[in-house]
Each structure stands twice: as structure tokens, then as C-alpha cells.
Amino acid sequence: MSRAARLDEAMDRAGVASMQRLASLCRVSRSALYRFAQGSDVRLSVLERIAHTLNVSPAWLAWGLDVERLGEGALVVRGDVLDPATVAWVDDVRRVVPGAQVVFQDARQMQ
């Protein structure tokens, strides 16, 4: 599912009818929302405000990953373990947070 499709789905579930309304609710410019939906990078604070407003995880909204914190420095990542974007995300986490424990669960096997 594309980032735009996840954003649309989250907006539908949250009852937010338009990008204008979402922009107002999360205090983000419409242009930032459109850039995000098209796959461009946005600041983490912007991503977090959008996700919080829509009651979804930032990782799911941006990358389609279901991430659960197990404890301090430990995450479970549910996603496609063969997807290069998923692997790159986990590599980034491991690089930015040395010693982080990241456990993969293949979402395809959980269905």
C-alpha cells in the first residue's frame, strides 16, 4: 500500500474528510501534507503530528510498518522482511540507536 493510500485510509478511519481539515487539525501546511503523500521526506515533527491527529503510528503512516515497543531499546517490527524499504528503516534505527534490539515478524506469515 502506498503512503498516499495509507494516509487516505487513516483519514477515513479518523473521520477527516479533506486535506484542508487535516492540515487545520494537525497544524501542518497543506503543501507539507501533499509532499508527504507523494513520498517526499518531511520533518519528523510533522510526521508525528499527522500520525497523532489520525491516531496511527508514524512508522505505519510513513513506511507501512507496524512497530511495537517491547521495552527500553527493544522493538518488534511487523512488515515484509524482504522489502528493501523495511530493511533500510531497521538499519537506520540500528545505526541511530546503537544497541537497539529490533526483532522482525514477517507480516505475510501472520495473515
N, C-alpha and C positions, 0 to 999 in steps of 0.2 A: 504494500500500500504506500502510495506517495505521501510526502509531507503535506501537500495540499489536501489530499483525501483524509488524512488523519485530523487536520485542522477542521475540515468540514464536519467530520463525524463528531468531534469533540464539541463543536459549536451546536450541532443538532441536539446532542445529549444534554447540553447545558441550557438549551432554550434561547440561544443567542442567534438572532435572525440575520444579522448583517455584520460585515467587517466594520462598518461605521460604529455600530453598537459595541462590538468587541473592543475597538480602539478606545472608545469612551470608558468602558468598564475597567480596562487594564491600564489606562493612561499611556498608551503606545500610539504612535502615529500610524495612520492607515498605510502609508508607504512602507513602514517597517514591517507591518503585517503582510503586505503583498510580497515584499522581498523575501521574508521568511517562507511564505507558502511556495514561492518559486524555487526555493532551495538555497538562497543566499545565506551567508552567515549573519547572525545578529548577536548583539551583546548578550551574555549570559543573563544579565538582569532583565532584559527584555523577554527572553525565553521563559524565565521563571515567572514573570508577571502574567504572561499569556497562559501558561500552564496552570498557575494558581487560580486565575479567573475561571478557567474551564474545568477545574478540578480533575486534572490529569497530571501524570508525571512529565517533567521536562524531557526525560530520556525517551519516553514513548512518543511524545509530540514531535521531537526533532528527528529521532532515528528509528522509531518503531520498536524500541526495546522496552521490555518490562523489567525494571530493576528494583530489587528489594534489598534494603539494608538489613544485614543479619546482626550487625553489631559495629562497634568502632573499627573502621578499616576493613570491613568484610561486606561484600556484595554478592548477590545472586543475579545473574543476567540471563533472562529468558529471551532467546532470539534464535535466528538462523546462524549456527556456528560456522557455516561456510560462506556467509555473506561478508565480503571484504569491508563493508562499512561497519559491521558489527565488530569484526576483528580489530579494525583501526580504532574504534571507540574504546574497546577494552585495553588496547595497547596504550592509548592516551591516558586512561585512568591509571594504569600501572606506572607510566612514566611520571605523571604529575604527583601521584601519591605513592612514593616508594614503600614497598612492604604491604601494599593493599592486597587483600585476598579476594580474588574475583573468581567465582565459580560459574561455569556455563551450564545452562539447561537448554537443550535443543527444543525450541518451541514446536517444531514439526513432530517430535516424538510424543509430546504431551497431548496432542489432539485425539 
